[in-house]
């Protein structure tokens, strides 16, 4: 994910799994996948 002028927040959402739970929800058409994070 890139924020603003290009500062990378993380390389992969998997890097956050030690601190956050993640739920992955694909759209019905398969064009978008939502990654939902909340603190452990």
C-alpha distance matrix in Angstrom:
0.0 3.8 6.7 10.2 11.7 8.9 8.5 6.0 5.9 6.3 7.2 8.0 8.6 12.1 11.9 12.2 15.3 17.8 17.1 16.0 17.5 15.4 16.9 15.7 17.4 17.7 19.3 23.0 22.5 19.8 17.6 14.9 13.8 12.9 11.7 13.7 13.7 16.8 18.4 21.0
3.8 0.0 3.8 6.8 7.9 5.3 5.6 4.8 6.2 8.2 9.4 11.3 12.2 15.6 14.8 15.1 18.5 20.6 19.7 18.9 20.7 18.9 20.4 19.3 20.7 20.9 22.0 25.6 25.0 22.5 19.9 17.3 16.8 16.0 15.1 16.8 16.7 19.4 20.9 23.7
6.7 3.8 0.0 3.8 6.3 5.6 5.5 6.6 7.1 10.3 12.4 14.1 14.4 17.9 16.8 16.4 19.9 21.7 20.1 19.4 21.5 20.0 21.6 21.0 22.2 22.7 23.5 27.2 26.8 24.7 22.0 19.2 18.7 17.3 16.4 17.4 17.0 19.3 20.6 23.7
10.2 6.8 3.8 0.0 3.8 5.6 6.8 9.3 10.5 13.8 15.8 17.8 18.2 21.7 20.5 20.1 23.7 25.3 23.6 23.0 25.0 23.6 25.0 24.3 25.2 25.5 25.9 29.5 28.8 27.0 24.0 21.4 21.5 20.2 19.7 20.6 20.4 22.5 23.8 27.1
11.7 7.9 6.3 3.8 0.0 3.8 6.1 9.3 11.6 14.6 16.1 18.7 19.9 23.1 21.7 21.9 25.5 27.0 25.7 25.4 27.6 26.2 27.7 26.8 27.9 27.9 28.4 31.9 30.9 28.9 25.8 23.6 23.8 22.9 22.4 23.6 23.3 25.5 26.6 29.7
8.9 5.3 5.6 5.6 3.8 0.0 3.8 6.1 9.1 11.5 12.6 15.3 16.9 20.0 18.6 19.3 22.8 24.5 23.5 23.3 25.5 23.9 25.6 24.5 25.9 25.9 26.8 30.3 29.3 27.0 24.1 21.9 21.8 21.1 20.3 21.9 21.6 24.0 25.1 27.9
8.5 5.6 5.5 6.8 6.1 3.8 0.0 3.8 6.3 9.2 11.0 13.9 15.3 18.1 16.1 16.7 20.4 21.6 20.6 20.8 23.3 22.3 24.4 23.9 25.7 26.2 27.5 31.2 30.6 28.0 25.5 22.9 22.2 21.1 19.7 20.9 19.9 22.0 22.5 25.2
6.0 4.8 6.6 9.3 9.3 6.1 3.8 0.0 3.8 5.6 7.2 10.2 11.9 14.5 12.7 13.6 17.2 18.6 18.1 18.2 20.6 19.4 21.6 21.0 23.1 23.6 25.3 28.9 28.5 25.6 23.4 20.8 19.7 18.8 17.0 18.5 17.5 19.9 20.5 22.9
5.9 6.2 7.1 10.5 11.6 9.1 6.3 3.8 0.0 3.8 7.1 9.1 9.7 12.3 10.3 10.4 14.2 15.5 14.5 14.6 17.2 16.4 18.9 18.8 21.2 22.2 24.1 27.9 27.9 25.1 23.2 20.2 18.5 17.0 14.8 15.7 14.2 16.3 16.7 19.2
6.3 8.2 10.3 13.8 14.6 11.5 9.2 5.6 3.8 0.0 3.8 5.6 6.9 9.0 7.1 8.3 11.7 13.3 13.2 13.4 15.7 14.7 17.4 17.1 19.9 20.9 23.2 26.9 26.9 23.8 22.3 19.5 17.4 16.3 13.7 15.1 13.7 16.0 16.4 18.3
7.2 9.4 12.4 15.8 16.1 12.6 11.0 7.2 7.1 3.8 0.0 3.8 7.0 8.5 7.5 9.9 12.7 14.6 15.3 15.4 17.1 15.7 18.0 17.1 19.8 20.3 22.8 26.3 26.0 22.6 21.2 18.8 16.9 16.6 14.3 16.5 15.6 18.3 19.0 20.5
8.0 11.3 14.1 17.8 18.7 15.3 13.9 10.2 9.1 5.6 3.8 0.0 3.8 5.2 5.8 8.0 10.0 12.6 13.7 13.2 14.2 12.4 14.5 13.6 16.6 17.2 20.1 23.4 23.4 20.0 19.1 16.6 14.2 13.9 11.4 13.7 13.1 16.1 17.0 18.2
8.6 12.2 14.4 18.2 19.9 16.9 15.3 11.9 9.7 6.9 7.0 3.8 0.0 3.8 5.3 5.7 7.4 10.6 11.1 9.8 10.6 8.7 11.0 10.6 13.8 15.2 18.1 21.5 22.1 18.9 18.3 15.4 12.4 11.4 8.3 10.2 9.3 12.4 13.6 15.0
12.1 15.6 17.9 21.7 23.1 20.0 18.1 14.5 12.3 9.0 8.5 5.2 3.8 0.0 3.8 5.4 5.5 8.4 10.2 9.6 10.1 9.0 11.6 11.6 15.2 16.8 20.1 23.2 24.0 20.7 20.6 17.9 14.7 14.0 10.7 12.2 10.9 13.4 14.0 14.3
11.9 14.8 16.8 20.5 21.7 18.6 16.1 12.7 10.3 7.1 7.5 5.8 5.3 3.8 0.0 3.8 5.7 7.2 8.7 9.4 11.3 11.1 14.3 14.8 18.4 20.0 23.2 26.5 27.2 23.9 23.5 20.7 17.6 16.5 13.0 14.0 11.9 13.8 13.5 14.0
12.2 15.1 16.4 20.1 21.9 19.3 16.7 13.6 10.4 8.3 9.9 8.0 5.7 5.4 3.8 0.0 3.8 5.6 5.6 5.8 8.2 8.6 12.2 13.5 17.0 19.2 22.2 25.6 26.8 23.8 23.5 20.2 17.0 15.1 11.4 11.4 8.7 10.1 9.7 10.6
15.3 18.5 19.9 23.7 25.5 22.8 20.4 17.2 14.2 11.7 12.7 10.0 7.4 5.5 5.7 3.8 0.0 3.8 5.4 5.0 6.1 7.1 10.7 12.4 16.1 18.7 22.0 25.1 26.6 23.6 23.9 20.8 17.2 15.5 11.7 11.5 8.9 9.9 9.4 9.1
17.8 20.6 21.7 25.3 27.0 24.5 21.6 18.6 15.5 13.3 14.6 12.6 10.6 8.4 7.2 5.6 3.8 0.0 3.8 6.1 8.1 10.3 13.9 16.1 19.8 22.5 25.7 28.8 30.4 27.4 27.7 24.5 21.0 19.1 15.3 14.6 11.5 11.4 9.6 8.4
17.1 19.7 20.1 23.6 25.7 23.5 20.6 18.1 14.5 13.2 15.3 13.7 11.1 10.2 8.7 5.6 5.4 3.8 0.0 3.8 7.1 9.8 13.6 16.1 19.5 22.4 25.4 28.6 30.4 27.7 27.7 24.2 20.8 18.4 14.6 13.2 9.5 8.6 6.3 6.1
16.0 18.9 19.4 23.0 25.4 23.3 20.8 18.2 14.6 13.4 15.4 13.2 9.8 9.6 9.4 5.8 5.0 6.1 3.8 0.0 3.8 6.4 10.0 12.8 15.9 19.1 21.9 25.1 27.0 24.5 24.7 21.2 17.7 15.0 11.3 9.5 6.0 5.3 4.4 5.2
17.5 20.7 21.5 25.0 27.6 25.5 23.3 20.6 17.2 15.7 17.1 14.2 10.6 10.1 11.3 8.2 6.1 8.1 7.1 3.8 0.0 3.8 6.9 10.2 13.3 16.7 19.7 22.5 24.8 22.4 23.1 19.7 16.1 13.5 10.0 8.1 5.6 5.4 6.2 6.0
15.4 18.9 20.0 23.6 26.2 23.9 22.3 19.4 16.4 14.7 15.7 12.4 8.7 9.0 11.1 8.6 7.1 10.3 9.8 6.4 3.8 0.0 3.8 6.5 9.8 13.0 16.0 19.0 21.1 18.6 19.3 16.0 12.3 10.0 6.5 5.5 4.7 6.8 9.0 9.7
16.9 20.4 21.6 25.0 27.7 25.6 24.4 21.6 18.9 17.4 18.0 14.5 11.0 11.6 14.3 12.2 10.7 13.9 13.6 10.0 6.9 3.8 0.0 3.8 6.5 10.0 13.0 15.7 18.0 15.9 17.0 13.9 10.2 8.1 5.9 5.1 6.7 8.9 11.8 12.5
15.7 19.3 21.0 24.3 26.8 24.5 23.9 21.0 18.8 17.1 17.1 13.6 10.6 11.6 14.8 13.5 12.4 16.1 16.1 12.8 10.2 6.5 3.8 0.0 3.8 6.6 9.9 12.7 14.7 12.3 13.4 10.5 6.8 5.8 4.7 6.4 9.0 12.0 15.1 16.0
17.4 20.7 22.2 25.2 27.9 25.9 25.7 23.1 21.2 19.9 19.8 16.6 13.8 15.2 18.4 17.0 16.1 19.8 19.5 15.9 13.3 9.8 6.5 3.8 0.0 3.8 6.6 9.2 11.6 9.9 11.3 8.6 5.7 5.1 6.5 7.9 11.3 14.2 17.6 18.8
17.7 20.9 22.7 25.5 27.9 25.9 26.2 23.6 22.2 20.9 20.3 17.2 15.2 16.8 20.0 19.2 18.7 22.5 22.4 19.1 16.7 13.0 10.0 6.6 3.8 0.0 3.8 6.5 8.1 6.0 7.8 6.0 4.1 6.1 8.6 11.0 14.5 17.6 21.0 22.4
19.3 22.0 23.5 25.9 28.4 26.8 27.5 25.3 24.1 23.2 22.8 20.1 18.1 20.1 23.2 22.2 22.0 25.7 25.4 21.9 19.7 16.0 13.0 9.9 6.6 3.8 0.0 3.8 5.4 5.1 6.5 5.4 5.9 7.7 11.1 13.0 16.8 19.8 23.4 25.1
23.0 25.6 27.2 29.5 31.9 30.3 31.2 28.9 27.9 26.9 26.3 23.4 21.5 23.2 26.5 25.6 25.1 28.8 28.6 25.1 22.5 19.0 15.7 12.7 9.2 6.5 3.8 0.0 3.8 5.5 8.0 8.5 9.5 11.4 14.6 16.4 20.1 23.0 26.6 28.0
22.5 25.0 26.8 28.8 30.9 29.3 30.6 28.5 27.9 26.9 26.0 23.4 22.1 24.0 27.2 26.8 26.6 30.4 30.4 27.0 24.8 21.1 18.0 14.7 11.6 8.1 5.4 3.8 0.0 3.8 5.6 7.7 9.9 12.6 16.0 18.3 22.1 25.2 28.8 30.3
19.8 22.5 24.7 27.0 28.9 27.0 28.0 25.6 25.1 23.8 22.6 20.0 18.9 20.7 23.9 23.8 23.6 27.4 27.7 24.5 22.4 18.6 15.9 12.3 9.9 6.0 5.1 5.5 3.8 0.0 3.8 5.7 7.3 10.6 13.6 16.5 20.0 23.3 26.7 28.1
17.6 19.9 22.0 24.0 25.8 24.1 25.5 23.4 23.2 22.3 21.2 19.1 18.3 20.6 23.5 23.5 23.9 27.7 27.7 24.7 23.1 19.3 17.0 13.4 11.3 7.8 6.5 8.0 5.6 3.8 0.0 3.8 7.0 10.2 13.5 16.5 19.9 23.4 26.8 28.7
14.9 17.3 19.2 21.4 23.6 21.9 22.9 20.8 20.2 19.5 18.8 16.6 15.4 17.9 20.7 20.2 20.8 24.5 24.2 21.2 19.7 16.0 13.9 10.5 8.6 6.0 5.4 8.5 7.7 5.7 3.8 0.0 3.8 6.5 9.9 12.8 16.2 19.7 23.1 25.1
13.8 16.8 18.7 21.5 23.8 21.8 22.2 19.7 18.5 17.4 16.9 14.2 12.4 14.7 17.6 17.0 17.2 21.0 20.8 17.7 16.1 12.3 10.2 6.8 5.7 4.1 5.9 9.5 9.9 7.3 7.0 3.8 0.0 3.8 6.5 9.7 13.0 16.6 19.9 21.6
12.9 16.0 17.3 20.2 22.9 21.1 21.1 18.8 17.0 16.3 16.6 13.9 11.4 14.0 16.5 15.1 15.5 19.1 18.4 15.0 13.5 10.0 8.1 5.8 5.1 6.1 7.7 11.4 12.6 10.6 10.2 6.5 3.8 0.0 3.8 6.3 9.8 13.2 16.7 18.7
11.7 15.1 16.4 19.7 22.4 20.3 19.7 17.0 14.8 13.7 14.3 11.4 8.3 10.7 13.0 11.4 11.7 15.3 14.6 11.3 10.0 6.5 5.9 4.7 6.5 8.6 11.1 14.6 16.0 13.6 13.5 9.9 6.5 3.8 0.0 3.8 6.5 10.2 13.4 15.3
13.7 16.8 17.4 20.6 23.6 21.9 20.9 18.5 15.7 15.1 16.5 13.7 10.2 12.2 14.0 11.4 11.5 14.6 13.2 9.5 8.1 5.5 5.1 6.4 7.9 11.0 13.0 16.4 18.3 16.5 16.5 12.8 9.7 6.3 3.8 0.0 3.8 6.9 10.5 12.7
13.7 16.7 17.0 20.4 23.3 21.6 19.9 17.5 14.2 13.7 15.6 13.1 9.3 10.9 11.9 8.7 8.9 11.5 9.5 6.0 5.6 4.7 6.7 9.0 11.3 14.5 16.8 20.1 22.1 20.0 19.9 16.2 13.0 9.8 6.5 3.8 0.0 3.8 6.9 9.4
16.8 19.4 19.3 22.5 25.5 24.0 22.0 19.9 16.3 16.0 18.3 16.1 12.4 13.4 13.8 10.1 9.9 11.4 8.6 5.3 5.4 6.8 8.9 12.0 14.2 17.6 19.8 23.0 25.2 23.3 23.4 19.7 16.6 13.2 10.2 6.9 3.8 0.0 3.8 6.6
18.4 20.9 20.6 23.8 26.6 25.1 22.5 20.5 16.7 16.4 19.0 17.0 13.6 14.0 13.5 9.7 9.4 9.6 6.3 4.4 6.2 9.0 11.8 15.1 17.6 21.0 23.4 26.6 28.8 26.7 26.8 23.1 19.9 16.7 13.4 10.5 6.9 3.8 0.0 3.8
21.0 23.7 23.7 27.1 29.7 27.9 25.2 22.9 19.2 18.3 20.5 18.2 15.0 14.3 14.0 10.6 9.1 8.4 6.1 5.2 6.0 9.7 12.5 16.0 18.8 22.4 25.1 28.0 30.3 28.1 28.7 25.1 21.6 18.7 15.3 12.7 9.4 6.6 3.8 0.0
